């Protein structure tokens, strides 16, 4: 039995129960940290909302990457490029029309937000097709080089002054250049609730929340509800990829991952399958990028640096490639421990040890260690600078995982070989639940007829 099966068997609800248990443990950890830090109720709720937001976005992106790498074996390290295209195309389509003298330097086409979201996903999928056609004949490191080069081309294109403002169908639009774009449209949560006719009910809930948070409760409620909305999208991603993996299409993808030449020899058009898989994953990455950046109110090209791609890869590696449950758990663990964790850890240390005398620089911290083997100044400096050393910590964790748990926290993936149960039929089973030897043998009686 694999680690994943053993853990899931011990948790009520299996994989779903395991995910709920890990996320609930993360919330409990942050609530305890908030108590130590002296947060009031508003601070605790904001902490939970922020954690939920990052768990949602990293889980979605890990699931999308799992379709590429875990299912199909496509080494895509250009994730931020597809996120950027999704966000910028959505802004181009859904930003209000340009008004001279307004705060926004450029406008959009003024179409409904849901149209912009669909356009952003479609644009990300088309970019995936453009990248896939010439690049999917490449494998391993070569495909990685192409995808990361594509993501940088996208980022520098959005930084370009030539695309800062231009005319499209007689309308002044653009991507804002290095100054970025103001996302001056209806907030996504409000747009959704208005579309389904629940905006008035929501405002009533916000007013009722004044009992808990008397002063300006709306930002707190918005953060909590949007985090729950993102978890809802995680459930949709999980369901979609689970169904994909169990379908004939998904089994071909796994065959391509294991040995593309064999899959090709069996008559499968492996290039076609890889292109479809790549486009679907890119569309999901574009949607996740939209959901991540929409509430921020603005977007700049330099957000889409390659390090965000590596954050998502670390999240996938933590949980285990090829496992949808592992992708969600990896996103939750990464968001809780490695992404948000250093900030809380530094604040906790500062609260518990307010007079911590840390060296002001790296030289003063390392000098006593070299001269007199005194590690205390170096440890104090490390703890005080843990947020600045966040990438170093991530790198150390990644190295440890590669050496000790390369298959991820949940162990080796369990592949489904057939959608048809291969258990022995009831006609081959004795009435008492055991195996009837006289029934199971081909001759009707074990050993055949006795010799005279």
N, C-alpha and C positions, 0 to 999 in steps of 0.2 A: 504493500500500500504506500502511495506517495505521501509526501508531507501535506500536500493540498487535501488529499482525500482524508487523511487522518485528522487534520484540523477541522475540516468541514463536517466530518462525522461527529465530532465532539460538540459542535455548536448547533442548537436548534435552528431549523430552517436552512441548513446547508450553506451554500454560497451566499445567499441573501442574508442569512443570519450572521455570517462572518463579516460581511461588509458593514451591516448595521452595528455590530459589536465594535469594530475598529473605529468607525466614525464616532460612536457614542463615547468610546474611550478618549478620543481626541478632544471632544467637547468637555469631558470631565477634567482632563488635564489642564485645559485652558481656563476653565472656571476656577480650579484650585490656584492656578497662577494668578488669576485676577484677584482672588481673595488675599493672597500674599502681597500683591502690589497695591492693595487698598482701593481697587476700582469700586465705584458705586454701581448701582443697577444699570444705569445707562452705559457705563463703560463696559460692563460685562456683556450686555446685549450687542454692543458694537463689536466687541472682540469675537463673539460667536458668529455674527453676520460676516465679518471679514474672513474668518476661517472657512465658513461655508462657501463663500464666493470662490476662494482659491482651491478648495477641494473640488468644487464643481468644474472649474475651467481646466485644471490639470487632469482630472479624471476623464473629461471629454476628449482632450487632446491625446492622452495616453491610449484611449480606446481607438481613436482614429489612426494613430501610429501603429497600433497593434494589427490593424487590417493590412497595412503595408508590410511591416516587418514580421510580426508574429504569424500572420496567415500566409503571406505570399513571399516573404523573404526579400522584400525590396528595401534597400538601405537608403532611406530618404532622410537627409539631414538639411533639408530646405523648408522645414515646416513653416517658419515665420514668413516665408515668401507667399505661401498660399493664404495664411492668415491676413497678411497685409493687403493682398488683392481683394479678399472678401470684404474687409473693412472699408477700403477706399472706394470700391465700386458701390457698396451699399450707401456710402455718404454721397457719392456723385448722383445717385438716383433719387435719394430721399431727402437731401437737404432742401430747404426752401429756396425759392427763386431769389436771385441776387437783387438786393436793394441798395442803391447808391447811398453812401453815408452810414450804412449799418456796421455792426461790429465785425461781421464776417467779410473777409476780403473777396471770397468767391462764393457762389451759390451752387445749387444743384438743380435737378429737374423737377423737384417738388412732388414726386410721386409718393404714394402711401409707403409707410415703413416696411410693411410685409413684402411689397414689391421689391424694395431695395435689398432686403435680406435674401430673397430668392435670386435676385440678380447677382449679389455678391457670391453666393454659393455656386451659381452657374459659371461666373467668371473664374472662380478658383478651380472648378472642374475643367474648364477649357484650358486654363494654364497648365493643369496637370496633363491634359492631352497633348499640348504643344511640347511639353518637356518629355512626355513618355514616348512619342513617336520616334525621335532619334536616339533617346537615351536608354530605353529598356532593352536594347540589344547588349548593353553594357551590364556588368555584374559587379557586386561587392563594392570595392573602394572606388571604382570608376563611376558608378552610378551616384555614389555619395558626393564625389567631386562635382558632377554636373548639377545636382540638386542644390548644393550649398552655393555654387556659383550663380545659379538662377535666383536664389533668395537675395543675394547681394546685388544682382542686377536690378531686381525689383525695388530694393530699398534705395539705391542710388537714382533710379528713375523717378521715384516719388520725391527725392530731394532736389531734383533738377528744376531749375528756374523755367525751363521751357514748358513744363507741365504745371507750373504754379497756377496759371489762369489761361483759359482758352475759350473759344466759342464752340458750342455744340448745339446744332439746330437753332441757331440764333439766340441761344441763352448763354450768359457768362457763367462758366463752370471752371473747375480746376481741382488740383490736388494740394494746393497750398504751399508746395515746396518745403524748404527747411523750417518754415514757420508753422507748419502743420495745418490741420483743419479744425475748425470749431464745429462740433456736432450739434448744431442749433435746431434740432427737431424735437418732437414730443418724446419725452423719456420712454424707453421701451416698455417699462412696467405699466405706465399710464396708457400707452397705446394699446397694449394687450387687453387691459381691463375694460377700456372703453369699447374695444371691438367686440367683447363678449358680454357687454352690458352690465358689468359689475363695478364700474368706477364709483358710483354713488354708495354702494355697499362698502367698498374699500375705505372711502372717506369716513363712513360711520365707524368702521373699525379703528381708524386712526384717532378719531375723537374719543372713542372709548379707551384707547391706550393711554390717554392723559392721566388715568388713575395710577398707572405704573410709572410713566415718564411725563411729569407735568409740563415741562418746558420743551416745546418744539419736538413732539414725538415723531413727526412724519419721516425725517431722515432715518431714524432707528427702524421704524416699521418697513420703510422702503428697502433698507439693507437686508433685513431678515427675510422679507417676502421674495426679494430678487434671488437671494441665496437658495431658498427653497425651490424657486423656479429653475435655477441652474441644476439642482439635484434632480428635478423632473426631466430635464434634458439628458442628464447622465443615464437615467433609467431608459429613455428612448434609445440612446446610443447603444446601451448594453443589449437591449432587446433586438435591435436591428442587426448588430454584429453577431449575436448568438444565433439568430435565424440564418444569417448569411453563412456562418461557419458550419451549420448543420445541413445546409442545402447542398445539392450536387455541385453548384457553382463553388461553394466554399471548400468542398472536398478536392476539387481540381486545384484550387489555390494552394491548399496544403501539399498536394502532390508536386506542384511547381516548386514550392519551397524546399521540399526534400530532394527532388532530383528532376530538374526541368527537362533534361534529355529523355528520361523515361516517359514523362507525361506527354512529351511531343511525339515519341515513338508510338504511343497508344492512340494517336489520332487527335489529340487535343491541340487546338490553336492557342498555344501558350502566350503568344504576343497579344492576342485579343483579350485573353483572360487577365493578363497583367495590366493592360491599358484600362479595362473596366474597373479593376480593383484600385488602381492608382487614381483614377478620376473620382471614384466614390470617396476614397479616403481624403482627397484634396478638398472636395466639397464639404465634408464634415469638419476639416480643419478650418476652412473659411468661415463656417457657421460658428465654430467655437471662438475664433478670433473676433467675430462680430459681437457675440455675447459678452466677451471679455471687455472690449473697448467701448461699447455703446454707452454704458453708464458713466464713463469717465468725463464726458462732455467735450473732449478734444482728443486728437490723435496726431502724433508726429512720427515721421519715418524712422527716427533713431530708436523708437521703442522696439522695432523689429530687427534687433541685432541677433547674431547667431547664438548668443548665450541662451536665449529663450528656447531655441531648438534643443540645446543640450539639457536644459531643465526637464523638458518633456521626455527626452531619452532616459535620463536618470530615473524619472518616475516610472517609466515602463520597465526598466531593468530591475528596479526594487521589487515590483510585483511579480515580474516574470513574463517574458514575451510568449505570446501564443495563448495566454489565459485572459479572458475578459474580466473575470473576477480579480485576477492579479493586477490588471490595468487600473481598475477602480481603486483597489487597495494601495497600489503604488502611488497613484495620484494623491490619495488621502494622506499617506505617510510622508510623502515629499512635502506637501503643503504644510502639514503640521510640524514636522521635525526640522526639515532642511530649509524651507522657504520662510516661514513665519517664526520658526523656533528660535533662531539666533537672537532676534530682537527681544523676544520675551525672556530668553535666558539672560541677556545682558541687563535688562531691566530688573530681573529678579536678583541678580548678584548685587546690583547697585542698591537695591532696597534692603537686602539682608546685611550687606557689608557696606554701609554708606561711607565709611572712611578708608576705603580700599586705596592704598597708595601705589598706583600703577606707574611704571616708568613712562616718560613722555614719548619715547621713540624706540624703534627696533634696536638701534645700536646700544642704547642703555639697557635694554632687556637682555640682549644676547651676550654682552660683555661679561657679566658675572658668571654666566654658565660656562664660558670658555676659560676664564682665568681661574676661577675657584670652584667650579662644578656646583654652583649654587643655582638651582632651577627655579627658585621662587619668583624672582623678578620676571623671568620669561613667562611663567604661568600666569602671573598677574596681568602682564601685558596682553597675553593671548585672550584671557577672559574679558578684559576691557575692550579689546578690539575684535570681538567675535563677529560682529556684523560686517566689518571690513574684510574679515577672513572667511566670509561665507562661501565663496567659490573654492577656497582651499579645503574647507570642511567637506564640501560636496565632492571634490576630487578624491579625498581620502576615503570617503564612504564608497565611492564608485570603485576604487582600487580594491578595497576590502571585499566588496560584493563579487568582483571579477575573480578573486582568488578563492573565496570561500563559498559563495552562493551564486555561481554564474547563471543558474536556472531561476533565480529570484526567490523571494520569501516563501512562496507557496510550493516550491519544488517543481518537478517535471510536469509538463502538461499531459493530460490524458486525452488522446485522440479518439474520436468516434469512428470506428471502422465501418459501421453499417447502421442505417436508420431502422433496420428490421431486427427485432430481438433474436439473438442466437441461442436463447435458453432452450432446454429440452421441452418439446411440446407435452401437453398433459397426457396424451395417449401413450407416451413413453415413460410415464411416472406411475408408480404403484399407488394404490388407494390410500395407504398409510403415510404417504408423503415421501417415502424412501424410493430407492431405485429397485424396480422389480427385475431381477436378473433374467427371469424367463421371458419377460417382455422385451428387454433391451437388446438381446442377442439376435443376430440375423437369422439363425436357424430356429428360433422359437424357444429352444431349450438350451441353456448354457452347456457347451461341450458337445452338442449334437446327440445322436442316438448312441446308446451303449452297445459295445460289441458283445456278441453272444460268446 
